[in-house]
Amino acid sequence: MDESKGKTGWSRRKFLKASMALGICIGGGSNVFWTKDAQAAIEVCGGYILVDTKKCQGCISCMLACSLVHEGVESPTLSRIQVMQNSFAKWPDDLSIDQCRQCKNPQCVEACPTGALAARKDFGYVRMVDEEKCIGCGQCVQACPQTLKRVMVMPEDQYNNGLWYSRKCDLCAHTPFWNEAGGPGGKQACVEVCPVKAIAFTDKLPDQDGDSGYKVNLRDRNWYKLDFPVFK
């Protein structure tokens, strides 16, 4: 006898699929996202980081601040947000900013074999890494479809006491070296420190198709005086 079936003969999988179908019929506008195999529902994140690559000056203050509040050291290698510069390219293609998108369909969460990556309800459903559960297998890194990959720390890293686990943006929900409250309802170090305000926070779900939802125009008319394009 299949112990996953109740008295009605329904298996857990059949029940979940039926529940998903019912949810689509009566709750199409819900913020709940069902994974492709209908095994679990993941709420959309309560916040997102937006960037303006045309406004960014490449000072990497955001990278230094990110690593400082999370790790206690200023290290671009340990930053959750990455500013990449190409000295041989012309503006505005000489610089890019890559940040975790807190995806609606977080493939890193689905790929994690230990449950170390999860949408934390207590932090506004931010996709976060549980360092105690992470085994450093790198499957989340491989699953991430974005340019930015999870920051993996090798065992010999002096800043991690010999531990190896994945790091990703948590919207500063857990910052041991910063006395500000973070997460969707608080502050984010990269947003706070950017001198030209090329990084912003929003609680609105960005367009998930391509880069346009996350790489936006944060310039106002004052930037026209500096010969920056005001509009996209």
N, C-alpha and C positions, 0 to 999 in steps of 0.2 A: 504494500500500500504506500502511495506517495504521501509522505508526511506533510508536504507543502500544500496539500489540498485539504479543504475543510469538509464539512458535511455536505455542502452543496456540490462538491466535486471541482470547485474552481481552484486553480493553482494561483500562487502569488503573482506570477507573471501575467496571467490572464486578467486578474483583478486590476493590476496596475494599468494594463493597456486599456481596459474598459473605462477605468477612472480617467485616463488621459483623454479618451475620446469624448467622454461626458464633459470634461472640463473645456474642451475646444468648443463644444456646442453651446454651453451656457456661460462660459467665462472667457471669451476670446480676448478681452482687454486686460486680463490678469498680468501681473508682473512676474508670475511664476514661469520659469522656463523648464520644459521637460527634456531630459537627455534623450538621445536617439533610441536607446533601448528601453525607455520608459521605466528604468529602475529607480530613478530619483528625480526630485524636482529641486531646482536651484533658483533662488530668488536673484533678481538682478541686483547689482551692487548699488550702494547708496551714494557713490561718488566716483568722479573720474577726473583725470588730469588732462588738460588741453594745452597745446603748445603752438607758438607762432614762430616758425623757423626763419621767416623773413625779418622778424623783429629781434631775434636772439643775436647777441654780440659774441657768443662763443667764449665767455669768461669762465665757464665751468663752475661758477659759484654754487649752482644747484647741485652738482655732483659732490662737491666738497661738503656742503651742508647735509646732504642725504647720508653720506657715510659717517659724518660726525655724530649726528643724532642717533643713528642706529648702532654704530660700532665704537664710537668714542675716539675715532681717528679720522683724519682727512685723507681719504684714499679714493681716487677716481675708479680704481679697480673694484671697490666694494660698493659703489653707488648703484642704486636701483634705477636711476634715470641716467641715460647716456647721451652725451653731446659728441658727435663725430664730425671732424673737420677734414676737408680735403684741400690741401694747399695748392693743388694744381687746377682746381675748378674755379669758376667765376660765380660771383653772387647772382642769384640766391642759392645756387646749387652747390656751393662750397661747404655747406653746413647742414646737418640734420640732427634732430632730437628724437630719441626713441625712448618711449616710456611704456610701462605696463598699462594695458587698456582695460583691466578688470572686465574681461570679455563677458558678454551675455551668455555665450556658450564656452565656458572655460575649459579648453582641451587639456590644460595642465592638470586641472582637478580630476578630470576623467582618467588621465593617464597614471596618476599617482597610485602605486600598488599598496601603500600602507595607510592611506587616509591622512597623510601629513598635510596635504593641500585641501583646503575646504573653504566654503563661503561661511564666514563666521557671523552668526546671527547677532552676537553680542557686540560686534563692531560694524553693524550696518551692512552685513553680508559682503564685506571686503574679502577677496580671495587671499588667504594668508597661509603661511607655512608654519607648521608646528615643528619646531626644531627638535623636540624630543622624539617625534615619530619619524622624521626624515632620515633616510639611510644613504642619501647622496647617490642614488642610482642614476640620476640624470634623465629619467624618462619624461619629466615635465619639460626639461630643456628641449628634448627632441620633439615633443608634442606642440610646443609653442609655435604658432604660425607667423609671429611677428619678427621684425628684424632684431629687436632686443631679445636676448636670451636670458634666462635666469642666471644670476650671478652665482657661480659655483665656487666654493672655497676649498682648496686642496688641504689635505691633512697637515702639511708642513707650514701652513699659513700661521704666522706668529700671532695674528689678531684673533684667531678663532680657537686658541687653546688645543690645537690638534684635531678639532672636529671638522667633519665634512658634511655640509648640508646646503640645500638650495636657498637662495634669497630672492625675494621679489618685493615689489612695491606693496606696502600695506596702508598707503595714504597716511603714514605716520601714526597709525593706530597703536603701534608698539615701539616707542622710542626711549630706551633706557637712559640715554644721555641728553634728554631734552625735557624740561619741566613744563612743557605746554601739552595740553590735551589735543590729540590728533584724531584721525578717522574722519568719516564723512561729516560729522558735526563739529570738528575742530580745525586745527591748523595743519598745513603741510609745509615742511621745511623748504622745499624747492620753490613753492609759491611765495613764501615769505621773504626769501633771500634774493630772488631775482631782481637786479637793479633796474631793469627796463620793463618789468612786468610782462615778460614773454611767456610766462607759465600761469595758468589759471585753473581754478577748481570749479566744477559744476556738479550738480546733483541730477542733471538731466541725462538720460541715456543717449550717448552720441550715436550717429549713424554707424552701423557695424560693417558697412560695405566699403572697403578701401580705407584710405587715409583721411578723407575729407571731414569725417566726424571728429577726429582727434587733433589734426593739424589745421588750425583755424587762423583767422585774422583777428589779432588783438590790438591792432593799431588804430589810433584816432587821428583827427585832422592835423594835430600838432606834428605828427611824423612827416607830413608833406613838406614841412619847412626844412627837413633834413634830407630831402630828395628820396624818401622812402615811399613806395606806393601805399596809398591809404586803403585802397580796396583790393580785393583779390584779383 
